């Protein structure tokens, strides 16, 4: 299950994507990183021929898009109910099998 913060960020992601599609605005954010992590991000951004800012923005957008897609798939799977066997009956519960 996702935490409340993850749900809030995912919901915010949907709102910001539709807003950015119309306004194309961006917000400056300061991020504090360890030196080793900052160096790793600089190297990965350079490999992708992107600025660190663009690299992180794309990375975060992909993360939240994947998270939203996963959540939608999981809800569809769990909402399908119990699987049926070939006779159209639900599978027996574990306790029923070992009585």
C-alpha positions as CSV (number, residue, x, y, z in Angstrom):
1,X,0.0,0.0,0.0
2,X,1.1,3.5,-0.7
3,X,1.6,6.0,2.1
4,X,-0.5,9.1,2.4
5,X,2.5,11.2,1.1
6,X,2.8,9.0,-2.0
7,X,-0.9,9.2,-2.7
8,X,-0.7,13.0,-2.3
9,X,2.3,13.2,-4.6
10,X,0.6,11.0,-7.2
11,X,-2.6,13.1,-7.1
12,X,-0.4,16.2,-7.4
13,X,1.4,14.7,-10.4
14,X,-1.9,14.3,-12.3
15,X,-2.9,17.9,-11.5
16,X,0.5,19.3,-12.4
17,X,0.7,17.4,-15.7
18,X,-2.6,18.8,-16.9
19,X,-1.7,22.2,-15.6
20,X,1.8,22.1,-17.2
21,X,0.2,21.0,-20.5
22,X,-1.7,24.3,-20.6
23,X,0.7,26.7,-18.9
24,X,4.1,25.1,-19.5
25,X,5.4,26.7,-16.2
26,X,8.1,25.3,-14.0
27,X,8.9,25.7,-10.3
28,X,12.4,26.1,-8.9
29,X,13.2,23.6,-6.1
30,X,16.3,23.3,-4.0
31,X,17.5,19.8,-3.4
32,X,20.3,18.9,-0.9
33,X,22.3,15.8,-1.8
34,X,25.4,14.0,-0.6
35,X,28.5,14.8,-2.7
36,X,28.7,11.2,-4.0
37,X,25.0,11.2,-5.0
38,X,25.3,14.6,-6.6
39,X,28.3,13.4,-8.6
40,X,26.5,10.3,-9.7
41,X,23.5,12.4,-10.9
42,X,25.8,14.8,-12.8
43,X,27.4,11.9,-14.6
44,X,24.1,10.3,-15.5
45,X,22.7,13.6,-16.7
46,X,25.8,14.1,-18.9
47,X,25.4,10.6,-20.3
48,X,21.8,11.5,-21.2
49,X,22.9,14.9,-22.6
50,X,20.7,16.7,-20.2
51,X,21.1,19.2,-17.5
52,X,20.9,18.0,-13.9
53,X,17.6,19.8,-13.6
54,X,16.1,18.2,-16.7
55,X,17.5,14.8,-15.7
56,X,15.9,14.9,-12.3
57,X,12.6,16.4,-13.6
58,X,12.4,13.5,-16.2
59,X,13.4,10.9,-13.6
60,X,10.7,12.1,-11.1
61,X,8.0,12.4,-13.8
62,X,8.8,8.8,-14.9
63,X,8.7,7.6,-11.3
64,X,5.3,9.1,-10.6
65,X,3.9,8.0,-14.0
66,X,5.1,4.4,-13.3
67,X,3.7,4.6,-9.7
68,X,0.3,5.8,-11.0
69,X,0.2,3.0,-13.6
70,X,1.2,0.4,-11.1
71,X,-1.5,1.6,-8.7
72,X,-4.2,1.5,-11.4
73,X,-3.1,-2.0,-12.4
74,X,-3.1,-3.2,-8.8
75,X,-6.5,-1.8,-8.1
76,X,-7.9,-3.5,-11.3
77,X,-6.3,-6.8,-10.3
78,X,-7.5,-6.7,-6.7
79,X,-11.0,-5.5,-7.7
80,X,-11.5,-8.5,-10.0
81,X,-12.5,-10.7,-7.0
82,X,-11.6,-14.3,-6.5
83,X,-10.6,-16.4,-9.4
84,X,-12.9,-19.2,-10.5
85,X,-12.0,-22.8,-11.2
86,X,-13.1,-24.6,-14.3
87,X,-16.6,-25.4,-12.8
88,X,-17.3,-21.7,-12.2
89,X,-17.0,-22.0,-8.4
90,X,-14.7,-20.1,-6.1
91,X,-11.6,-22.0,-5.0
92,X,-12.0,-23.4,-1.4
93,X,-10.5,-21.6,1.5
94,X,-7.3,-23.1,2.9
95,X,-9.1,-24.1,6.2
96,X,-11.7,-26.0,4.2
97,X,-9.0,-28.1,2.4
98,X,-7.4,-29.2,5.7
99,X,-10.4,-29.9,7.9
